[in-house]
């Protein structure tokens, strides 16, 4: 029967492992980028808040 012999199962298992590894790598990359973006947005928000306070003090 095609699809159930040990070689085919081994190939499918290897392909699934490779796919899982690639997806985990991509997930880690995306999570890292989102964390970086979050940090940058927090920094920008702080700078804008500081700028607003400085501009209010000059009026």
QUILIN-V711884 format. One record per residue. N is the residue number from 1. RES is the residue in one letter. SS is DSSP state (hx for helix, st for strand, lp for the rest). PHI is phi in whole degrees, -180 to 180 (* if undefined). BURIAL is 1 if it has 24 or more other C-alpha atoms within 12 Angstrom, else 0. Layout:
[[N & RES & SS & PHI & BURIAL] [N & RES & SS & PHI & BURIAL]]
This chain:
[[1 & X & lp & * & 0] [2 & X & lp & -73 & 0] [3 & X & lp & 98 & 0] [4 & X & lp & -121 & 0] [5 & X & lp & -72 & 0] [6 & X & hx & -56 & 0] [7 & X & hx & -64 & 0] [8 & X & hx & -65 & 0] [9 & X & hx & -64 & 0] [10 & X & hx & -65 & 0] [11 & X & hx & -62 & 0] [12 & X & hx & -65 & 0] [13 & X & hx & -64 & 0] [14 & X & hx & -63 & 0] [15 & X & hx & -65 & 0] [16 & X & hx & -65 & 0] [17 & X & hx & -63 & 0] [18 & X & hx & -62 & 0] [19 & X & hx & -63 & 0] [20 & X & hx & -62 & 0] [21 & X & hx & -63 & 0] [22 & X & hx & -64 & 0] [23 & X & hx & -66 & 0] [24 & X & hx & -66 & 0] [25 & X & hx & -61 & 0] [26 & X & hx & -65 & 0] [27 & X & hx & -62 & 0] [28 & X & hx & -62 & 0] [29 & X & hx & -64 & 0] [30 & X & hx & -63 & 0] [31 & X & hx & -61 & 0] [32 & X & hx & -62 & 0] [33 & X & hx & -65 & 0] [34 & X & hx & -65 & 0] [35 & X & hx & -62 & 0] [36 & X & hx & -63 & 0] [37 & X & hx & -63 & 0] [38 & X & hx & -62 & 0] [39 & X & hx & -63 & 0] [40 & X & hx & -65 & 0] [41 & X & hx & -67 & 0] [42 & X & hx & -62 & 0] [43 & X & hx & -64 & 0] [44 & X & hx & -62 & 0] [45 & X & hx & -61 & 0] [46 & X & hx & -63 & 0] [47 & X & hx & -63 & 0] [48 & X & hx & -66 & 0] [49 & X & hx & -64 & 0] [50 & X & hx & -60 & 0] [51 & X & hx & -63 & 0] [52 & X & hx & -60 & 0] [53 & X & hx & -64 & 0] [54 & X & hx & -66 & 0] [55 & X & hx & -68 & 0] [56 & X & hx & -63 & 0] [57 & X & hx & -69 & 0] [58 & X & hx & -87 & 0] [59 & X & lp & -84 & 0]]
